[in-house]
Amino acid sequence: MSAIEYGWYLPTHGDTTAFNDAGAVIPPSPDLLHRVVATAEAAGFSYLLIPVGQTCWEAFMAGAFVAAQSKSIKPLIAARPGFVNPVLAAKMIATFDRMSGGRIAINLIAGQADQEVLAEGVTYTKEERYDLMREETAIMKALWTQSGGVDWDGRFHKLKGARAVPKPVQTPYPRFYLGGGSAQAAEMSAEHADVHLFWGDLPERIAESVADLKRRAANYDRRGPLAFGMRLQVICRETAAEAWAVADRLVARASEADRDRLKARVATSEANRRVQALAAEHGDRAGDYLWTGLTRVRPGAGVAVVGDPQQVARQLGQFIDAGCTSFCLSGYLHDEEAERFGRLVRPLLDGR
């Protein structure tokens, strides 16, 4: 089995111990982000997911901060179709890779919420954004691997003799991650991603999705096998009772009206629909340790693993058995939960 990698999350939009409670909010600040970076690195996490969105600080600038304030952890930074010209994006990523000594990974994101993407000036539909992302990723890879100028005559871009200097430290280029639940996302991962991240689901369904993506990946001339991972929340305490009490406090002020607004906001996202369907099918508990309560208040990774260290490790172990070798995790508060995971859970998983 491949080695297991663990990533954490940088809350550039702030942190909280209770949603919809102004008194529980910790606003984003350099001090908060530094604490999370330092704690995640000390806990042994290998990469740090930096979010994008209207409420988030700019990801490339935040990633540069991460690299400057750390020694080993690798920023996982979004490449979003339509936001940056692919030639400039290739130069930005390669320059970051050079300046950080090979510490950048690329998160391919088409965008969950059409309204948010439109508000930022990108007018493509979700389907068009995937097509654009596919073209821009191919252009970046060509710029990094071809020795001469790159000519390109595509649907979205026309290039003549384009070059990207410097070349990345990581050869032939940094690793690509992608999380998504649609057929377009699956094909994009099959062709271009190194790691496909699933959002929370039942282990048996994850195993089915792994098998499907392996079949799709076999149709492409890839540089290596496609790996798989989970994007999950973690709520771990010394006892299960403590962990579930923390989970309950997080959403004590959340309502089904919050969920309805959230579902409308991300209505075009297949992965979000699947997470909401999981909650509808199983209620707050999709398994002994899988909790869907956060799907009322946050898009994306709204499924959490809740329990004591042995229970959290047992649940993650089921995802490992389903074929996952990467875990992109987060939890509230993000510095404290990173420390607990590294101290209490990692030793149990490392001993599998």
SULQUIUR-V437982 format. One record per residue. RES is the residue in one letter. PHI is phi as a letter, one per 20 degrees, with the letter a starting at -180 (999 if undefined). OMEGA is omega in radians with two decimals (999 if undefined). D_FIRST is the distance of its C-alpha to the first C-alpha in whole Angstrom. Layout:
# SULQUIUR-V437982
res=<RES,RES>
phi=<PHI,PHI>
omega=<OMEGA,OMEGA>
d_first=<D_FIRST,D_FIRST>
This chain:
# SULQUIUR-V437982
res=<M,S,A,I,E,Y,G,W,Y,L,P,T,H,G,D,T,T,A,F,N,D,A,G,A,V,I,P,P,S,P,D,L,L,H,R,V,V,A,T,A,E,A,A,G,F,S,Y,L,L,I,P,V,G,Q,T,C,W,E,A,F,M,A,G,A,F,V,A,A,Q,S,K,S,I,K,P,L,I,A,A,R,P,G,F,V,N,P,V,L,A,A,K,M,I,A,T,F,D,R,M,S,G,G,R,I,A,I,N,L,I,A,G,Q,A,D,Q,E,V,L,A,E,G,V,T,Y,T,K,E,E,R,Y,D,L,M,R,E,E,T,A,I,M,K,A,L,W,T,Q,S,G,G,V,D,W,D,G,R,F,H,K,L,K,G,A,R,A,V,P,K,P,V,Q,T,P,Y,P,R,F,Y,L,G,G,G,S,A,Q,A,A,E,M,S,A,E,H,A,D,V,H,L,F,W,G,D,L,P,E,R,I,A,E,S,V,A,D,L,K,R,R,A,A,N,Y,D,R,R,G,P,L,A,F,G,M,R,L,Q,V,I,C,R,E,T,A,A,E,A,W,A,V,A,D,R,L,V,A,R,A,S,E,A,D,R,D,R,L,K,A,R,V,A,T,S,E,A,N,R,R,V,Q,A,L,A,A,E,H,G,D,R,A,G,D,Y,L,W,T,G,L,T,R,V,R,P,G,A,G,V,A,V,V,G,D,P,Q,Q,V,A,R,Q,L,G,Q,F,I,D,A,G,C,T,S,F,C,L,S,G,Y,L,H,D,E,E,A,E,R,F,G,R,L,V,R,P,L,L,D,G,R>
phi=<999,f,f,e,d,c,d,c,c,d,e,f,e,o,c,a,d,a,f,m,c,g,f,e,e,d,f,f,a,g,f,g,f,f,f,f,f,f,f,f,f,f,f,n,f,e,b,c,f,d,f,c,q,f,e,d,f,f,f,f,f,f,f,f,g,g,f,f,e,b,d,c,f,d,f,d,d,f,d,d,f,n,e,c,g,f,f,f,f,f,f,f,f,f,f,g,f,f,f,e,m,n,c,b,c,d,d,e,c,e,o,f,d,f,f,f,f,f,f,e,n,e,d,f,f,g,f,f,f,f,f,f,f,f,f,f,f,f,f,f,f,f,f,e,d,e,f,d,f,d,d,b,c,d,f,d,c,c,c,c,m,f,c,c,d,e,e,f,f,f,d,f,a,f,f,d,d,b,c,a,d,e,f,f,f,f,f,f,f,g,e,c,e,e,c,d,d,e,e,g,a,f,g,f,f,f,f,f,f,g,f,f,f,f,f,f,f,f,e,d,e,e,e,a,f,f,d,c,b,c,d,c,e,c,c,c,c,g,c,f,f,f,f,f,f,f,g,f,f,g,d,f,d,e,c,f,f,f,f,f,f,f,f,f,f,d,f,e,e,f,f,f,f,f,f,f,f,f,f,f,f,d,m,f,d,e,a,g,c,e,d,d,g,f,f,f,c,c,f,m,f,d,d,d,e,c,q,e,g,f,f,f,f,f,f,f,f,f,f,f,f,f,o,e,c,c,c,d,d,b,a,d,f,f,f,f,f,f,f,f,f,f,e,d,d,g,g,f,f,f,e,f>
omega=<3.11,3.09,3.13,3.06,-3.11,3.06,3.11,-2.95,3.13,-3.03,-3.12,3.05,-3.12,-3.06,-3.14,2.97,3.13,3.11,-3.13,3.10,-3.07,-3.12,-3.12,-3.04,2.98,-3.08,3.11,3.13,3.05,-3.13,3.10,-3.08,3.11,3.12,-3.12,3.13,-3.09,-3.12,-3.14,3.13,3.13,-3.14,3.05,3.09,-3.05,3.09,-3.06,3.13,3.12,-3.01,3.04,-3.13,-3.06,-3.11,-3.08,2.97,-3.07,-2.91,-3.13,3.11,3.09,3.11,3.08,3.06,3.13,-3.10,-3.11,-3.07,-3.06,-3.10,-3.02,-3.04,-3.01,3.07,3.03,-2.93,-3.05,2.87,-3.04,-3.08,3.06,-3.11,-3.09,3.06,-3.04,3.08,3.08,3.12,3.12,3.12,3.13,-3.10,-3.13,3.10,3.08,-3.12,3.12,-3.06,-3.10,-3.11,3.10,-3.09,2.93,2.96,-2.98,3.14,-3.12,-3.04,3.05,3.13,-3.11,-2.97,-3.13,-3.12,-3.13,3.12,3.12,3.13,-3.12,2.97,3.11,-2.98,3.14,3.01,3.13,-3.14,3.11,3.12,3.07,3.10,3.11,3.13,3.12,3.14,-3.09,3.08,3.10,3.10,-3.13,3.14,3.10,3.13,-3.12,-3.01,-3.13,-3.09,-3.13,3.10,-3.09,2.99,-3.09,3.09,-3.03,3.14,-3.04,-3.03,3.03,-3.14,3.09,3.12,-3.12,3.11,3.06,3.12,0.12,2.95,3.14,2.99,3.13,-3.07,-0.08,3.12,-3.14,3.13,3.10,3.04,3.06,3.03,-3.14,-3.07,-3.09,3.06,3.10,3.10,3.14,3.14,3.10,3.09,-3.11,-3.11,-2.89,-3.03,2.96,3.12,3.01,-3.13,3.03,2.94,-2.99,3.09,3.10,-3.11,-3.12,3.09,3.07,3.12,3.10,3.14,3.07,-3.14,3.14,-3.11,3.06,3.10,3.13,-3.09,-3.14,-3.14,-3.06,3.08,-3.04,3.08,-3.13,-3.11,3.05,3.08,-3.02,-3.13,-3.12,2.99,-2.97,2.88,3.09,3.01,-3.07,3.05,-3.11,3.09,3.11,-3.13,3.09,-3.10,-3.12,3.07,3.08,3.11,-3.14,3.14,-3.12,-3.05,-3.09,-3.12,3.12,-3.10,3.05,3.05,3.04,3.13,-3.12,3.11,3.13,3.14,3.11,-3.10,-3.06,-3.01,-3.11,-3.10,3.14,-3.14,3.09,3.10,-3.13,3.12,3.12,3.09,3.09,3.12,3.14,-3.11,-2.95,-3.05,-3.09,-3.11,3.09,3.10,-3.12,-3.07,3.13,-3.04,-3.11,-3.04,-3.11,3.11,3.06,-2.92,-3.12,3.06,3.05,-3.02,-3.12,3.13,-3.09,2.94,-3.02,3.07,3.04,-3.05,-3.13,-3.13,3.10,3.12,3.13,-3.13,3.11,3.08,3.09,3.08,3.04,3.12,3.12,3.08,-3.09,3.13,3.10,3.10,3.08,-2.91,3.00,3.14,-3.02,-0.22,-2.89,3.08,-3.10,-3.12,3.08,3.13,-3.14,-3.12,-3.14,-3.09,-2.97,-2.99,-3.09,3.13,3.14,3.13,3.12,-3.12,-3.14,999>
d_first=<0,4,7,9,12,15,18,22,25,29,31,34,36,36,35,36,36,38,39,42,43,45,45,42,41,40,41,38,40,38,38,36,34,34,33,30,29,29,28,25,24,25,23,20,19,18,20,23,24,28,30,32,35,39,39,36,37,36,33,33,36,34,31,33,34,30,30,33,33,29,27,24,23,23,25,24,27,28,29,32,34,37,38,37,38,35,37,37,34,32,35,34,30,31,33,31,28,31,33,29,28,25,24,25,22,24,24,26,28,31,32,32,36,39,41,40,39,42,44,42,44,41,43,40,39,35,35,37,35,31,33,34,31,30,33,32,29,29,32,31,28,31,33,30,29,33,35,38,40,38,40,39,41,39,40,40,40,42,42,44,42,40,38,36,37,35,31,28,27,23,23,24,24,22,19,20,20,21,22,24,25,27,27,28,25,23,24,24,21,20,22,22,19,16,15,17,18,19,22,22,22,21,17,18,20,17,15,18,18,15,16,19,18,16,19,21,19,19,23,23,23,20,19,15,13,14,11,12,14,16,20,21,24,24,27,26,29,29,30,30,33,33,30,32,35,34,33,36,38,36,37,40,42,40,42,41,44,41,38,41,42,38,37,40,39,36,37,35,32,30,27,30,31,28,28,32,31,29,31,34,32,31,33,32,30,27,25,26,24,24,28,29,32,32,32,36,36,33,32,28,26,28,26,25,23,26,26,26,23,21,22,20,17,17,18,15,13,14,13,9,10,12,9,10,8,12,15,18,21,24,27,31,32,29,30,30,27,25,26,26,22,21,23,23,19,17,18,17,13,13,14,11>
